[in-house]
Amino acid sequence: MGTKQIGWRRAINELRYLYNEFELIEEVVDLSGPAFLQYYSRFCEKHNITVPHPMPEIADEESTEVSVRKEAAGWEEEQPKTYLNDEFGNIKEVEDHSEAPGEEDELHRAFTKVFRALALYFHPDRLGQDATFEEQQAKLDMFKTANNCLEEKQYFKLMELAERYKIDLPENLEDHVDWIYHEQHKVRGEIQRVKSTFNYQFSGCETDESKDNLIKTFLAQLFDIQV
């Protein structure tokens, strides 16, 4: 196996880890959202504080789609830097994560072919006349997933679908390793964004004192209320 293939596999493994980490962090935020709201309400009641609902767009406090971001209060997180480690152990910072001119169009054409192959695989005719409604719906759902991946240029997820259903991938993908690094950078940015939410930080508070301090910071930053 050549150094190009090794670099590609290493980059793919790192991206797969980042995607899994991002999904785990989002799950933590969803789970901690209602607990954050409940503790916030109790804190305000205890200290006789009357302030607007922290998430006015959220009508149901049981919703898991809760996200209170520090950037809403003017906090700006520095974008994470990306470093590459080549096969010789040399480390360098990646300055430019954008694709080369024309590379994005070339990648989209290549993965459009992957999508078309997946669309044929998920076609109901492949199930036969005895297929149940549930089987047909499952195929339709997978088609919608693949279509969404293509539209949002989530090429890595298309790759995973293709590998799962043994669909041939475009040749010479190793020549587009910069695309993988670009995707890594975007996912790291999303991880940093989600970690900047008060919900996520609340999930790491182990004592009432640490929770109180977080609520105080929240009130000061969003409503200029000092407790």
N, C-alpha and C positions, 0 to 999 in steps of 0.2 A: 504494500500500500504506500502510495507516494505522500509527500508532505502536504500536497494540496487536499487530498482526500482526508488526511488526518485532521487538518485544520477545519475542514468542513464538518466532520463528525463532532469535533470538539465544540464548534460554534452551535451546532444543532442541539447537542446535549445541554449547553448552557441556556439556550433559548427555551427548551422544554422545561428546565428547572424554573426559569423566571415565570413562565406561564402558570406552572403549578403553584408557585409561591404567591403570585398575584391572586389566583382563585382562592387560596387559603386566607389571605389577608382580607379580601372582600367578604368572605364568609364570617370572619371575626367581626368586621364592622356591622354586618347585618344583624348578627346575634347580639351585639352590645348596644345597638341603637335604642331599643325599648328600655333597657336598663339605665342607659344614660339619661333618657327623658324622665324616667321615674325618679331617679336620684336628683336630677335638676329641679323637678317640681317640689320635692320634699324640702330641698335646701332653700328654695325661694320662700316656701311657706314658713319654714322655721325662722327665717330672718326677716319676715314681713316685707318681702320684695315683690313688687308687681311689675313685670316686664312683659313685652310681647312674647308670643310663642316663639321659641328658637328656630323652628322650621315652619314658617307660615304656609308653605306649599304642602305640608303633610297634615291631613285632616285627622288621620287615625293614628294614635300613638302606638298602636300595636304593629304598625307597618314596619317592615324590615328595611325599607328603602329610605333610611335616615342617614344624612351625611352633613355634618356641620364642619366646614372647612376653615382652617386658620386663614387661608387666603381671603376669605370673605371679610375678615377683619383687617385686611391690609398686610397680612404676613405673606412673604414671598420666600418660597423654598428654592435654594439653589439647585439647578438641574444636575443630576448625578453625572459624573464624568465616566467615560468608558475607557478601559484599558485592555489591550490585547496582549496575549502571551503567546509568542510564536513557538515553533517546534524546537528552537534552540534556547528557550527560556528567557528571551529578551522581552522586556515589557515596554510598551509605548502607549501614550494617550492618543485616542482617536479624536481628531479635531473636527472632521467633517463627516457627518453620517448620511448625507444625501446621496442618492444614487447618481451614477454617471449619466450624462445626457443620453436619452434613448433607452437606458437600461430598464426604467420602469415600464415603458411600453412593451419592451421585449419580454419582461417577466409576466406582464398581464396577458400577453398573447399566449405564452407558454402555459400558464395556469388556466386560461380559458379552455384549452384543449383538455386539461385534466378535469375541469368541471364537466365538459361535455361527455367525457368517458364515464364520470360518476352519474350524470343524468341518465345515461343509457342503462347503467347498472341498476338504478333505482326505479326504472320504468315499470309500471304495474304489469305490463305484459310478461315480464320475466317471472312473475309469481305463478302464472297459470290460472286456470279458471276456478280451481278449488281454494284459492287464497281467501282468507277471512278478511273481514273489514279491518280488524286490528293490524293484520300484516300489511294491508294496503296503506293504512294510515301511517304505519312506521316508515314505509318506503317514502311516502310523501313528505314526512317530517325530515328525513335525511336529505331529500332533494332540496327542501327549503333551507336546511342548514348549509349545504354546499353552495347554494346560490347566494346566501347571505355572506358567506366567506369570500366569494369572488367579488361581490359588490363592494365589500368593505376592505378588499385587498388583504385579507387575512390568509396569506398564501401558506403560512406554516400549518394552519389548521386544515387547509386543503391537502397539504402533504400528508398529514396524519390520516385523513380520511382515505386518501389514495393507498397508503401503506396498509391500512386496515382491510381494505377490500381488494388488495392486490391489483391496483391500477398502476400502469407504468407511469413513472415520473419523467419530466422533461430531461433530456440529455444535457450533460455539461453544467449541471446546477452548481458544481464546485466553482465555476467561473463567476458566480454571483454571490460569493461569500460576503461581500460588503452589504448586500441586502439583509443578510442575517444579523450583521453587526448593527445595522440601522434599526432593525426590529427589536433587538436587545435593548438598545438605547430608549426606544419608545416605551417598552414594557417597564424598564427601570424607572422611567419618569412617572408612569401610572402607579407603580408601587410607592414611590415617594409621595405622590399626591394623596393616595389613600391613607398612608401612614401619618399624614399631616392633619387628619380629621380628629376632632375631639373624641368621636366615638371609638376610634382605634386606641387612642391613648387612655381612654376610660377603661378599656378592656385590660390594660396593664396595671391599673391601680389596685393594690392589694389591701389597702387600709382605708378607713373612712377619712383619715387626715389627707391622704393623697388624693382621694376623690374630691374632698372639699376644696383643696388647693386648685384642682383642675377646674371646678365650677367657678371659683373666684376668678381664675384667668379668663374663662369663657365670658363671664359677665363684664369684666373690665374691657376685654377686647371688642366685644360686639355691642355692648350697651353703655360703656363708660361708667359702670357702676362699681364702686370700690366697697368691698366687704371686709 
